[in-house]
Amino acid sequence: MLLLAACGGPAEPVWAPESAVERARYTASGPSTVTLLTVRSTDSGFGAHTGLLISGSERVLFDPAGTFRLAAAPERNDLHYGITPQVLAVYIDYHARETYDVELVEVPVSRAEADALIAQAAAYGAVPKAQCALSITRILNTQPRFAAMPTTYSPNAASMAFSGVPGGSTRIITDDDADDNHGVLIAARSDLAAMGLRPAN
């Protein structure tokens, strides 16, 4: 159900059925936001992967060139729907471990900006290996608020530029789980109810 996520492998088109997407759709309370997630080595500081959480009329996760898979969050070409708090917690926990931290930089945006970014992510298509940051910065560049960001292959460069957007806030998630245990418990749970991951409406 879950595979180790990384910016690796060729583009793999995935298209969840409409019924699955409609069941999963989730709208978060509170203001609209865009959050850049950067998976970073605790040893070297190397940025290994980048994801983009967009919360507008619904909350979705663009996970380009990643291999995150969860039935509660159906995917259409790297865009995952139904990102409830529980699903987001699984995504973060899935990446964070003794060798990697997850940095989250959240920027408040208008509903129109968030929905425009969701539309851009939905239209982008499956992303090839090593292009996670490139695809995300290209998508962000479509909105005036983020137009000054560089188009880059580097997760760290994307994170640095995104952190400079006015109004943003940053937090870092750490986890001392060993690499050998990473994803093992989650992968062993085929029953979504046992994980508390029924999509919220």
N, CA, C and O of each residue as an XYZ file, in Angstrom:
804
protein
N       0.817     -1.199      0.000
C       0.000      0.000      0.000
C       0.852      1.251      0.000
O       0.460      2.261     -0.584
N       2.000      1.209      0.637
C       2.926      2.322      0.636
C       4.291      1.851      0.163
O       4.738      0.763      0.524
N       4.940      2.658     -0.631
C       6.289      2.361     -1.091
C       7.183      3.508     -0.691
O       6.717      4.642     -0.573
N       8.456      3.241     -0.481
C       9.394      4.266     -0.073
C       9.416      5.388     -1.093
O       9.613      5.149     -2.285
N       9.214      6.618     -0.624
C       9.146      7.764     -1.521
C      10.526      8.329     -1.778
O      11.379      8.364     -0.891
N      10.728      8.768     -3.002
C      11.986      9.415     -3.360
C      11.806     10.078     -4.711
O      10.860      9.781     -5.440
N      12.734     10.989     -5.043
C      12.719     11.610     -6.368
C      13.436     10.679     -7.321
O      14.485     11.044     -7.851
N      12.907      9.488     -7.558
C      13.603      8.538     -8.399
C      12.651      7.773     -9.281
O      11.452      7.708     -9.009
N      13.195      7.179    -10.363
C      12.396      6.381    -11.273
C      11.813      7.221    -12.387
O      11.711      8.441    -12.262
N      11.425      6.572    -13.487
C      10.841      7.295    -14.612
C       9.438      7.770    -14.275
O       8.851      7.329    -13.287
N       8.898      8.667    -15.094
C       7.523      9.113    -14.917
C       6.591      7.918    -15.058
O       6.725      7.121    -15.986
N       5.658      7.801    -14.143
C       4.729      6.676    -14.147
C       3.303      7.209    -14.105
O       2.788      7.505    -13.027
N       2.658      7.336    -15.261
C       1.289      7.839    -15.275
C       0.355      6.972    -14.438
O       0.355      5.746    -14.551
N      -0.436      7.624    -13.602
C      -1.423      6.950    -12.748
C      -2.711      7.750    -12.865
O      -2.681      8.981    -12.861
N      -3.839      7.063    -12.968
C      -5.105      7.781    -13.109
C      -6.193      7.064    -12.312
O      -6.802      6.107    -12.790
N      -6.425      7.541    -11.093
C      -7.454      6.945    -10.242
C      -8.829      7.195    -10.850
O      -9.043      8.229    -11.483
N      -9.758      6.270    -10.668
C     -11.106      6.458    -11.214
C     -11.822      7.617    -10.542
O     -11.536      7.962     -9.395
N     -12.752      8.208    -11.268
C     -13.496      9.357    -10.768
C     -14.200      9.046     -9.449
O     -14.264      9.897     -8.562
N     -14.722      7.842     -9.320
C     -15.443      7.480     -8.096
C     -14.524      7.542     -6.874
O     -14.940      7.991     -5.805
N     -13.282      7.095     -7.032
C     -12.339      7.127     -5.918
C     -11.973      8.556     -5.550
O     -11.888      8.893     -4.369
N     -11.756      9.396     -6.553
C     -11.407     10.791     -6.301
C     -12.548     11.517     -5.617
O     -12.328     12.266     -4.665
N     -13.758     11.303     -6.091
C     -14.916     11.975     -5.503
C     -15.133     11.550     -4.053
O     -15.476     12.381     -3.212
N     -14.941     10.282     -3.756
C     -15.093      9.811     -2.364
C     -14.048     10.438     -1.453
O     -14.318     10.707     -0.283
N     -12.874     10.668     -1.984
C     -11.756     11.112     -1.153
C     -11.713     12.616     -0.934
O     -11.106     13.062      0.040
N     -12.321     13.405     -1.782
C     -12.153     14.861     -1.730
C     -12.344     15.392     -0.315
O     -13.267     14.995      0.395
N     -11.451     16.301      0.081
C     -11.455     16.831      1.445
C     -11.133     18.319      1.409
O     -10.214     18.756      0.715
N     -11.905     19.087      2.169
C     -11.659     20.524      2.301
C     -11.288     20.814      3.739
O     -12.034     20.475      4.658
N     -10.141     21.439      3.940
C      -9.680     21.765      5.291
C     -10.350     23.043      5.775
O     -10.696     23.917      4.979
N     -10.530     23.142      7.088
C     -11.038     24.380      7.661
C      -9.916     25.411      7.697
O      -8.742     25.064      7.573
N     -10.279     26.664      7.865
C      -9.269     27.707      7.962
C      -8.935     28.323      6.625
O      -9.544     27.987      5.610
N      -7.968     29.224      6.619
C      -7.607     29.940      5.392
C      -6.914     29.049      4.379
O      -6.411     27.975      4.708
N      -6.899     29.514      3.151
C      -6.190     28.793      2.092
C      -4.682     28.968      2.273
O      -4.209     30.041      2.648
N      -3.948     27.909      2.002
C      -2.498     27.925      2.175
C      -1.818     27.079      1.112
O      -2.437     26.221      0.483
N      -0.527     27.343      0.927
C       0.334     26.499      0.112
C       1.536     26.155      0.977
O       2.154     27.040      1.570
N       1.871     24.863      1.050
C       2.969     24.411      1.907
C       3.969     23.630      1.079
O       3.616     22.657      0.413
N       5.219     24.061      1.126
C       6.299     23.330      0.468
C       6.927     22.391      1.491
O       7.348     22.823      2.565
N       6.989     21.100      1.151
C       7.596     20.098      2.023
C       8.920     19.655      1.419
O       8.972     19.239      0.261
N       9.981     19.743      2.197
C      11.305     19.353      1.723
C      11.851     18.254      2.615
O      11.948     18.425      3.830
N      12.209     17.121      2.014
C      12.825     16.008      2.734
C      14.329     16.219      2.653
O      14.905     16.251      1.566
N      14.964     16.364      3.826
C      16.369     16.778      3.849
C      17.205     15.841      4.711
O      16.796     15.466      5.810
N      18.376     15.465      4.208
C      19.291     14.586      4.930
C      19.731     15.234      6.237
O      20.124     16.400      6.259
N      19.661     14.467      7.328
C      20.117     14.973      8.619
C      21.633     15.013      8.688
O      22.196     15.691      9.546
N      22.296     14.299      7.797
C      23.754     14.234      7.803
C      24.379     15.336      6.950
O      25.240     16.081      7.418
N      23.942     15.431      5.705
C      24.578     16.360      4.767
C      23.777     17.622      4.506
O      24.313     18.599      3.983
N      22.477     17.613      4.870
C      21.617     18.735      4.537
C      21.095     18.685      3.114
O      20.391     19.594      2.673
N      21.439     17.615      2.387
C      21.004     17.455      1.004
C      19.483     17.351      0.920
O      18.866     16.589      1.665
N      18.884     18.114      0.014
C      17.448     18.031     -0.217
C      17.139     16.868     -1.131
O      17.516     16.878     -2.303
N      16.451     15.857     -0.604
C      16.227     14.627     -1.356
C      14.903     14.597     -2.108
O      14.769     13.868     -3.091
N      13.925     15.378     -1.661
C      12.603     15.312     -2.287
C      11.808     16.543     -1.897
O      12.039     17.151     -0.852
N      10.867     16.897     -2.760
C      10.010     18.062     -2.535
C       8.577     17.709     -2.875
O       8.314     17.059     -3.887
N       7.643     18.139     -2.025
C       6.225     17.978     -2.287
C       5.513     19.308     -2.061
O       6.060     20.205     -1.420
N       4.304     19.435     -2.583
C       3.547     20.679     -2.457
C       2.132     20.371     -2.003
O       1.371     19.703     -2.702
N       1.792     20.868     -0.821
C       0.452     20.723     -0.253
C      -0.328     21.999     -0.552
O       0.108     23.097     -0.205
N      -1.479     21.850     -1.193
C      -2.277     23.015     -1.585
C      -3.662     22.876     -0.957
O      -4.357     21.882     -1.169
N      -4.048     23.879     -0.189
C      -5.335     23.855      0.495
C      -6.174     25.034      0.028
O      -5.936     26.178      0.416
N      -7.158     24.735     -0.811
C      -8.061     25.750     -1.327
C      -9.487     25.252     -1.197
O      -9.948     24.965     -0.092
N     -10.194     25.145     -2.322
C     -11.551     24.594     -2.278
C     -11.517     23.121     -1.896
O     -12.531     22.562     -1.478
N     -10.347     22.489     -2.038
C     -10.074     21.169     -1.495
C      -8.588     21.118     -1.164
O      -7.827     21.988     -1.588
N      -8.165     20.095     -0.403
C      -6.746     19.982     -0.080
C      -6.158     18.792     -0.808
O      -6.644     17.667     -0.694
N      -5.096     19.064     -1.563
C      -4.433     18.048     -2.380
C      -2.937     18.097     -2.103
O      -2.426     19.057     -1.527
N      -2.251     17.051     -2.521
C      -0.805     16.965     -2.359
C      -0.182     16.603     -3.697
O      -0.471     15.547     -4.260
N       0.667     17.476     -4.200
C       1.416     17.186     -5.424
C       2.747     16.595     -4.972
O       3.557     17.271     -4.339
N       2.959     15.326     -5.308
C       4.149     14.587     -4.868
C       4.921     14.117     -6.106
O       4.979     12.918     -6.376
N       5.507     15.042     -6.850
C       6.120     14.703     -8.141
C       7.327     13.783     -8.016
O       8.200     13.991     -7.173
N       7.360     12.775     -8.859
C       8.447     11.796     -8.903
C       8.572     11.011     -7.612
O       9.578     10.338     -7.390
N       7.562     11.090     -6.760
C       7.562     10.305     -5.527
C       6.846      8.984     -5.743
O       6.228      8.765     -6.785
N       6.934      8.109     -4.757
C       6.266      6.811     -4.857
C       5.333      6.571     -3.677
O       5.039      5.425     -3.336
N       4.870      7.646     -3.057
C       3.885      7.551     -1.982
C       2.584      6.997     -2.547
O       2.051      7.516     -3.528
N       2.085      5.952     -1.928
C       0.835      5.344     -2.362
C      -0.035      5.053     -1.147
O       0.420      4.412     -0.200
N      -1.267      5.512     -1.164
C      -2.198      5.268     -0.074
C      -3.603      5.262     -0.649
O      -4.007      6.197     -1.341
N      -4.345      4.200     -0.359
C      -5.674      4.063     -0.948
C      -6.594      5.216     -0.572
O      -7.470      5.590     -1.352
N      -6.403      5.781      0.614
C      -7.254      6.883      1.057
C      -6.949      8.183      0.332
O      -7.710      9.145      0.441
N      -5.841      8.225     -0.409
C      -5.451      9.437     -1.133
C      -5.221      9.084     -2.596
O      -4.072      9.027     -3.036
N      -6.285      8.845     -3.363
C      -6.133      8.425     -4.762
C      -5.319      9.426     -5.570
O      -5.381     10.635     -5.348
N      -4.552      8.884     -6.516
C      -3.593      9.685     -7.274
C      -3.971      9.787     -8.741
O      -4.437      8.831     -9.361
N      -3.755     10.972     -9.266
C      -3.819     11.182    -10.708
C      -2.533     11.885    -11.127
O      -2.397     13.096    -10.957
N      -1.601     11.126    -11.669
C      -0.334     11.667    -12.170
C       0.354     12.576    -11.153
O       0.590     13.757    -11.412
N       0.670     12.004     -9.995
C       1.423     12.650     -8.920
C       0.606     13.614     -8.078
O       1.132     14.164     -7.110
N      -0.649     13.838     -8.405
C      -1.514     14.674     -7.574
C      -2.431     13.764     -6.765
O      -3.222     13.002     -7.321
N      -2.309     13.858     -5.436
C      -3.090     13.020     -4.526
C      -4.243     13.821     -3.934
O      -4.066     14.957     -3.492
N      -5.412     13.218     -3.931
C      -6.614     13.858     -3.398
C      -6.932     13.294     -2.015
O      -6.431     12.239     -1.626
N      -7.787     14.032     -1.272
C      -8.227     13.538      0.033
C      -7.173     13.670      1.106
O      -6.975     12.743      1.892
N      -6.489     14.807      1.159
C      -5.404     14.954      2.129
C      -5.960     15.452      3.457
O      -5.854     16.630      3.797
N      -6.542     14.539      4.182
C      -7.031     14.802      5.533
C      -5.831     14.965      6.465
O      -4.708     14.648      6.074
N      -6.044     15.451      7.687
C      -4.927     15.529      8.641
C      -4.250     14.183      8.864
O      -3.031     14.119      9.022
N      -5.038     13.103      8.877
C      -4.446     11.779      9.081
C      -3.564     11.360      7.920
O      -2.477     10.819      8.121
N      -4.035     11.610      6.702
C      -3.240     11.259      5.518
C      -1.956     12.082      5.479
O      -0.887     11.557      5.169
N      -2.063     13.366      5.792
C      -0.869     14.211      5.801
C       0.131     13.718      6.840
O       1.337     13.707      6.590
N      -0.369     13.311      8.005
C       0.526     12.795      9.044
C       1.242     11.542      8.572
O       2.417     11.350      8.884
N       0.552     10.685      7.823
C       1.186      9.479      7.296
C       2.256      9.853      6.276
O       3.344      9.277      6.279
N       1.956     10.807      5.411
C       2.928     11.241      4.407
C       4.204     11.763      5.068
O       5.312     11.422      4.654
N       4.037     12.583      6.087
C       5.205     13.145      6.773
C       5.970     12.056      7.504
O       7.197     11.992      7.430
N       5.240     11.197      8.213
C       5.902     10.123      8.961
C       6.603      9.149      8.030
O       7.625      8.557      8.377
N       6.043      8.997      6.863
C       6.611      8.105      5.857
C       7.995      8.559      5.394
O       8.848      7.742      5.046
N       8.200      9.875      5.398
C       9.478     10.430      4.968
C      10.450     10.674      6.114
O      11.648     10.433      5.972
N       9.949     11.148      7.243
C      10.824     11.507      8.356
C      11.345     10.256      9.064
O      10.574      9.363      9.416
N      12.663     10.204      9.268
C      13.284      9.102      9.988
C      14.662      9.551     10.463
O      15.003     10.728     10.335
N      15.441      8.657     10.995
C      16.697      9.086     11.608
C      17.651      9.746     10.620
O      18.514     10.526     11.022
N      17.506      9.446      9.353
C      18.410     10.018      8.352
C      17.798     11.177      7.561
O      18.495     11.819      6.776
N      16.513     11.451      7.756
C      15.864     12.543      7.020
C      14.869     13.290      7.899
O      14.076     12.680      8.616
N      14.921     14.627      7.835
C      13.907     15.490      8.431
C      12.968     15.964      7.334
O      13.289     15.888      6.148
N      11.809     16.453      7.743
C      10.876     17.051      6.787
C      10.622     18.496      7.205
O      10.144     18.759      8.308
N      10.943     19.420      6.318
C      10.703     20.844      6.550
C       9.406     21.245      5.863
O       9.188     20.915      4.697
N       8.546     21.957      6.586
C       7.301     22.456      6.028
C       7.316     23.975      6.096
O       7.441     24.558      7.173
N       7.188     24.609      4.941
C       7.081     26.066      4.876
C       5.687     26.393      4.334
O       5.362     26.071      3.191
N       4.877     27.032      5.167
C       3.485     27.319      4.812
C       3.303     28.804      4.528
O       3.753     29.653      5.297
N       2.642     29.108      3.419
C       2.379     30.487      3.019
C       0.876     30.662      2.827
O       0.262     29.889      2.091
N       0.266     31.660      3.473
C      -1.153     31.918      3.245
C      -1.385     32.508      1.862
O      -0.620     33.356      1.404
N      -2.431     32.061      1.207
C      -2.774     32.560     -0.122
C      -4.279     32.771     -0.191
O      -5.002     32.390      0.730
N      -4.752     33.368     -1.262
C      -6.194     33.498     -1.467
C      -6.753     32.177     -1.977
O      -6.009     31.329     -2.470
N      -8.047     32.008     -1.858
C      -8.684     30.799     -2.381
C      -8.460     30.691     -3.891
O      -8.234     29.605     -4.423
N      -8.527     31.837     -4.566
C      -8.335     31.823     -6.024
C      -6.921     31.378     -6.381
O      -6.735     30.620     -7.333
N      -5.922     31.842     -5.630
C      -4.538     31.440     -5.898
C      -4.368     29.939     -5.659
O      -3.756     29.242     -6.468
N      -4.912     29.449     -4.549
C      -4.792     28.028     -4.236
C      -5.445     27.172     -5.313
O      -4.874     26.175     -5.754
N      -6.635     27.564     -5.732
C      -7.339     26.762     -6.729
C      -6.638     26.819     -8.086
O      -6.659     25.843     -8.836
N      -6.022     27.946     -8.400
C      -5.260     28.041     -9.647
C      -4.054     27.110     -9.607
O      -3.717     26.489    -10.615
N      -3.401     27.009     -8.451
C      -2.263     26.097     -8.311
C      -2.706     24.641     -8.376
O      -2.005     23.803     -8.943
N      -3.861     24.338     -7.802
C      -4.400     22.979     -7.896
C      -4.635     22.621     -9.366
O      -4.299     21.521     -9.806
N      -5.208     23.552    -10.111
C      -5.467     23.303    -11.529
C      -4.165     23.097    -12.302
O      -4.096     22.242    -13.185
N      -3.135     23.875    -11.976
C      -1.844     23.718    -12.645
C      -1.225     22.359    -12.322
O      -0.677     21.699    -13.206
N      -1.312     21.942    -11.061
C      -0.762     20.645    -10.666
C      -1.509     19.509    -11.353
O      -0.903     18.525    -11.777
N      -2.821     19.649    -11.461
C      -3.626     18.610    -12.105
C      -3.297     18.493    -13.588
O      -3.383     17.406    -14.160
N      -2.925     19.595    -14.206
C      -2.652     19.606    -15.639
C      -1.210     19.243    -15.966
O      -0.896     18.983    -17.127
N      -0.327     19.219    -14.973
C       1.103     19.073    -15.243
C       1.454     17.696    -15.801
O       2.296     17.581    -16.692
N       0.824     16.674    -15.289
C       1.135     15.319    -15.748
C       2.166     14.635    -14.878
O       2.755     15.255    -13.992
N       2.383     13.354    -15.133
C       3.344     12.574    -14.349
C       4.745     13.143    -14.534
O       5.128     13.531    -15.638
N       5.501     13.190    -13.450
C       6.803     13.866    -13.443
C       7.940     12.846    -13.512
O       7.927     11.872    -12.759
N       8.921     13.042    -14.395
C      10.070     12.128    -14.486
C      10.973     12.232    -13.265
O      10.858     13.165    -12.471
N      11.870     11.266    -13.127
C      12.801     11.240    -12.013
C      13.625     12.525    -11.952
O      13.933     13.144    -12.971
N      13.969     12.899    -10.728
C      14.835     14.043    -10.437
C      14.222     15.394    -10.803
O      14.923     16.406    -10.815
N      12.916     15.419    -11.101
C      12.291     16.687    -11.478
C      11.236     17.153    -10.481
O      10.343     17.922    -10.836
N      11.333     16.691     -9.232
C      10.320     17.083     -8.255
C      10.333     18.594     -8.040
O       9.292     19.242     -8.157
N      11.508     19.167     -7.723
C      11.587     20.609     -7.479
C      11.311     21.398     -8.760
O      10.681     22.455     -8.718
N      11.778     20.888     -9.881
C      11.563     21.580    -11.148
C      10.077     21.728    -11.444
O       9.618     22.817    -11.788
N       9.331     20.654    -11.314
C       7.900     20.712    -11.611
C       7.179     21.641    -10.643
O       6.294     22.395    -11.048
N       7.551     21.592     -9.374
C       6.879     22.436     -8.374
C       7.190     23.905     -8.600
O       6.288     24.739     -8.520
N       8.451     24.246     -8.881
C       8.758     25.658     -9.105
C       8.116     26.169    -10.390
O       7.732     27.337    -10.465
N       7.995     25.321    -11.390
C       7.291     25.735    -12.600
C       5.826     26.045    -12.291
O       5.280     27.031    -12.787
N       5.193     25.206    -11.475
C       3.793     25.416    -11.106
C       3.641     26.680    -10.269
O       2.743     27.485    -10.515
N       4.516     26.858     -9.282
C       4.443     28.052     -8.438
C       4.649     29.326     -9.252
O       4.022     30.349     -8.976
N       5.522     29.267    -10.248
C       5.816     30.445    -11.078
C       4.607     30.962    -11.839
O       4.629     32.093    -12.326
N       3.554     30.164    -11.952
C       2.371     30.615    -12.691
C       1.572     31.652    -11.922
O       0.705     32.316    -12.490
N       1.862     31.798    -10.617
C       1.144     32.771     -9.792
C       2.049     33.948     -9.449
O       3.199     33.744     -9.060
N       1.549     35.188     -9.588
C       2.375     36.370     -9.337
C       3.079     36.355     -7.985
O       4.212     36.825     -7.878
N       2.436     35.832     -6.963
C       3.041     35.811     -5.630
C       4.369     35.041     -5.625
O       5.273     35.361     -4.853
N       4.478     34.037     -6.481
C       5.669     33.185     -6.492
C       6.501     33.342     -7.766
O       7.392     32.534     -8.031
N       6.215     34.365     -8.544
C       6.859     34.515     -9.855
C       8.360     34.752     -9.744
O       9.101     34.452    -10.679
N       8.818     35.287     -8.615
C      10.246     35.572     -8.456
C      11.061     34.336     -8.082
O      12.291     34.383     -8.079
N      10.383     33.232     -7.768
C      11.117     32.023     -7.419
C      11.874     31.489     -8.623
O      11.364     31.537     -9.742
N      13.086     30.980     -8.412
C      13.826     30.396     -9.534
C      13.204     29.077     -9.965
O      12.620     28.359     -9.153
N      13.332     28.767    -11.236
C      12.968     27.435    -11.718
C      14.199     26.562    -11.510
O      15.241     26.805    -12.119
N      14.088     25.549    -10.655
C      15.275     24.828    -10.226
C      15.018     23.342    -10.050
O      13.900     22.917     -9.759
N      16.071     22.563    -10.232
C      16.022     21.135     -9.947
C      16.314     20.858     -8.474
O      16.124     19.730     -8.020
N      16.765     21.844     -7.725
C      17.240     21.646     -6.357
C      16.148     21.849     -5.318
O      15.610     22.951     -5.212
N      15.802     20.813     -4.543
C      14.843     20.998     -3.453
C      15.285     22.068     -2.456
O      14.455     22.822     -1.948
N      16.591     22.138     -2.172
C      17.063     23.139     -1.224
C      16.913     24.558     -1.769
O      16.528     25.468     -1.035
N      17.213     24.747     -3.045
C      17.057     26.073     -3.647
C      15.587     26.479     -3.666
O      15.258     27.639     -3.414
N      14.701     25.526     -3.964
C      13.270     25.818     -3.952
C      12.815     26.192     -2.547
O      12.041     27.132     -2.366
N      13.298     25.453     -1.557
C      12.937     25.728     -0.168
C      13.423     27.104      0.271
O      12.688     27.843      0.927
N      14.639     27.444     -0.081
C      15.202     28.741      0.311
C      14.388     29.885     -0.292
O      14.085     30.867      0.386
N      14.043     29.750     -1.561
C      13.271     30.804     -2.221
C      11.860     30.889     -1.650
O      11.347     31.986     -1.428
N      11.235     29.753     -1.413
C       9.870     29.734     -0.896
C       9.833     30.308      0.511
O       8.865     30.969      0.889
N      10.879     30.060      1.285
C      10.944     30.579      2.651
C      11.000     32.105      2.674
O      10.668     32.728      3.682
N      11.423     32.701      1.560
C      11.513     34.143      1.489
C      10.220     34.837      1.106
O      10.165     36.066      1.085
N       9.177     34.073      0.801
C       7.890     34.670      0.452
C       7.272     35.271      1.721
O       7.188     34.580      2.737
N       6.844     36.522      1.693
C       6.297     37.170      2.889
C       5.116     36.405      3.488
O       4.270     35.867      2.773
N       5.087     36.375      4.816
C       3.966     35.770      5.533
C       4.107     34.303      5.816
O       3.224     33.711      6.436
N       5.204     33.686      5.376
C       5.373     32.250      5.563
C       5.824     31.877      6.963
O       6.369     32.700      7.698
N       5.590     30.629      7.318
C       6.046     30.084      8.592
C       6.672     28.725      8.349
O       6.251     27.994      7.453
N       7.681     28.382      9.149
C       8.455     27.159      8.929
C       8.445     26.282     10.162
O       8.560     26.772     11.286
N       8.307     24.987      9.951
C       8.518     24.025     11.036
C       9.238     22.810     10.463
O       9.134     22.506      9.275
N       9.966     22.127     11.332
C      10.740     20.959     10.921
C      10.300     19.751     11.739
O      10.247     19.801     12.968
N       9.988     18.673     11.039
C       9.561     17.431     11.678
C      10.739     16.474     11.713
O      11.350     16.192     10.682
N      11.056     15.975     12.901
C      12.126     14.988     13.053
C      11.541     13.677     13.553
O      10.461     13.654     14.143
N      12.253     12.596     13.316
C      11.799     11.268     13.732
C      13.026     10.388     13.893
O      13.863     10.311     12.994
N      13.136      9.721     15.042
C      14.317      8.878     15.271
C      14.099      7.433     14.846
O      14.878      6.550     15.207
N      13.022      7.191     14.067
C      12.772      5.836     13.573
C      13.934      5.386     12.680
O      14.412      6.149     11.840
N      14.378      4.150     12.867
C      15.502      3.632     12.087
C      15.099      3.424     10.631
O      13.933      3.165     10.335
N      16.060      3.536      9.732
C      15.801      3.305      8.314
C      15.206      1.928      8.063
O      14.334      1.774      7.208
N      15.670      0.929      8.800
C      15.191     -0.443      8.605
C      13.710     -0.578      8.902
O      13.043     -1.461      8.362
N      13.185      0.301      9.766
C      11.772      0.229     10.132
C      10.900      1.141      9.287
O       9.675      1.115      9.408
N      11.510      1.936      8.442
C      10.768      2.947      7.711
C       9.692      2.334      6.819
O       9.981      1.559      5.908
N       8.453      2.698      7.104
C       7.343      2.238      6.289
C       6.874      0.823      6.556
O       5.876      0.390      5.979
N       7.575      0.080      7.424
C       7.234     -1.328      7.619
C       5.863     -1.480      8.251
O       5.043     -2.264      7.771
N       5.604     -0.743      9.318
C       4.317     -0.884     10.007
C       3.174     -0.422      9.118
O       2.118     -1.054      9.081
N       3.380      0.676      8.401
C       2.328      1.178      7.524
C       2.048      0.190      6.405
O       0.889     -0.095      6.104
N       3.077     -0.325      5.799
C       2.900     -1.252      4.688
C       2.191     -2.522      5.131
O       1.521     -3.169      4.328
N       2.331     -2.882      6.392
C       1.726     -4.107      6.892
C       0.237     -3.938      7.178
O      -0.471     -4.928      7.360
N      -0.242     -2.706      7.219
C      -1.643     -2.465      7.557
C      -2.468     -2.288      6.288
O      -2.483     -1.210      5.694
N      -3.132     -3.320      5.889
C      -3.942     -3.220      4.682
C      -5.326     -2.682      4.986
O      -6.057     -2.298      4.073
N      -5.699     -2.650      6.267
C      -7.019     -2.197      6.670
C      -6.953     -0.710      6.983
O      -6.371     -0.322      7.996
N      -7.536      0.129      6.137
C      -7.491      1.561      6.356
C      -8.179      1.974      7.655
O      -7.755      2.929      8.305
N      -9.224      1.267      8.031
C      -9.923      1.609      9.256
C      -9.020      1.486     10.466
O      -9.130      2.269     11.409
N      -8.127      0.509     10.444
C      -7.192      0.316     11.543
C      -6.215      1.475     11.663
O      -5.647      1.719     12.728
N      -6.025      2.194     10.539
C      -5.122      3.333     10.543
C      -5.882      4.638     10.798
O      -5.265      5.699     10.894
N      -7.208      4.573     10.908
C      -7.984      5.778     11.075
C      -7.943      6.679      9.852
O      -7.953      7.904      9.976
N      -7.896      6.074      8.673
C      -7.681      6.861      7.453
C      -8.879      6.855      6.501
O      -8.717      6.999      5.289
N     -10.062      6.689      7.049
C     -11.220      6.813      6.170
C     -11.305      8.261      5.701
O     -11.214      9.173      6.523
N     -11.476      8.496      4.407
C     -11.508      9.872      3.923
C     -12.589     10.692      4.620
O     -13.715     10.225      4.790
N     -12.250     11.899      5.018
C     -13.214     12.777      5.666
C     -13.993     13.539      4.615
O     -13.477     13.814      3.531
N     -15.214     13.876      4.925
C     -16.059     14.648      4.009
C     -16.361     16.009      4.606
O     -17.061     16.812      3.988
